[in-house]
Amino acid sequence: MARYTGLALLLIGAAGIAAAGGASSAPEIDPTMGISALALLSGGLLVIRARKKRQQK
């Protein structure tokens, strides 16, 4: 279950980055990019955690 949740969070993060648009002139972090970064990070961690649990069995 954690693996599917992690994959879903990765997809949400990637969709958020894609929806954020192109490059801007100022290196500001808007809330959309922050949420996307958190979703990608937490999704990646969940996928890694699920793989480690599966390898230990």
C-alpha positions in Angstrom: 0.0 0.0 0.0 2.8 2.4 0.8 4.3 1.8 -2.6 1.2 2.9 -4.4 0.9 5.9 -2.1 4.5 6.8 -2.9 4.0 6.4 -6.6 0.8 8.6 -6.4 2.7 11.3 -4.6 5.5 11.2 -7.2 3.0 11.6 -9.9 1.3 14.5 -8.1 4.6 16.2 -7.6 5.6 15.8 -11.3 2.2 17.1 -12.4 2.6 20.1 -10.1 6.0 20.9 -11.6 4.7 20.5 -15.1 1.7 22.8 -14.3 4.0 25.5 -12.8 5.0 26.7 -16.2 8.3 27.7 -17.7 11.2 29.5 -16.2 10.7 32.8 -14.5 13.1 35.7 -14.4 13.3 35.7 -10.5 14.3 32.6 -8.6 11.3 32.7 -6.3 9.6 29.7 -4.8 5.9 29.9 -5.1 3.6 27.7 -3.0 2.9 25.4 -6.0 6.6 24.6 -6.4 7.0 24.0 -2.6 4.1 21.6 -2.5 5.4 19.8 -5.6 8.8 19.5 -4.0 7.3 18.1 -0.8 5.2 15.6 -2.7 8.1 14.4 -4.7 10.3 14.0 -1.6 7.7 12.2 0.4 6.7 10.0 -2.5 10.3 9.0 -3.1 10.9 8.2 0.5 7.8 6.0 0.7 8.9 4.1 -2.4 12.4 3.6 -1.0 11.0 2.5 2.3 8.6 0.0 0.7 11.5 -1.5 -1.4 13.7 -1.9 1.8 10.9 -3.7 3.6 10.3 -6.0 0.7 14.1 -6.9 0.4 14.2 -7.7 4.2 11.5 -10.4 3.9 
